[in-house]
Amino acid sequence: MSNLLYTIAVILIIFWAIGFFAYSAGGLIHILLVIAVIAIILRLIQGRRL
């Protein structure tokens, strides 16, 4: 499950980078970035518990 979160976070960061340079999606791209950062933080927190 944690690998899935990490994969989703990486995909969202890639989409954010593409959207940031394309300026096509507006504020939605920044919401995706926030979701990706939260997923990475959750992975780091869960990794320390295990």
N, C-alpha and C positions, 0 to 999 in steps of 0.2 A: 504493500500500500504506500509506503514512503517513497519507493521508486516512482510510483505513479505521480505523486505530488511533485517530485523533483522534475519529472519529465514535463508535466503541465506547466510548471514555473518556467522552465527553459523555453518552451514553445511560446508562452505568453511574452517573455522578454524579447524573443526574436520578432514576434508580430509587432510589439511596441516599437522596436528599433526601425522596422520597415515603415510603420505608420508615422513615426516621428519625422522621417525624412520625406515621406510622400505627402504629408499634411492632408490626407483624404478623410480620415475618420474622426478628426477633432478630439473631443473630450473622452470618447470611448477608449482610445488608446491609453490614456493616462489611467483610466479605471483598470484596464488590463494589467498595467504595470503594478499598480497597488496590489492586485490580486496575486500577481507573481511574487512580489516581495513578501507578502504574508505567507504564501506557500513555502518559500525558502526558509523563512523564520520558523515556521512550524516544523519543517524537516530538521532544522538544527536543534530545536528544543527536544523533539522526539528522539533524535539520534543520541543525545546525551543521556537520556533515561535508560536506553538499552545498553 
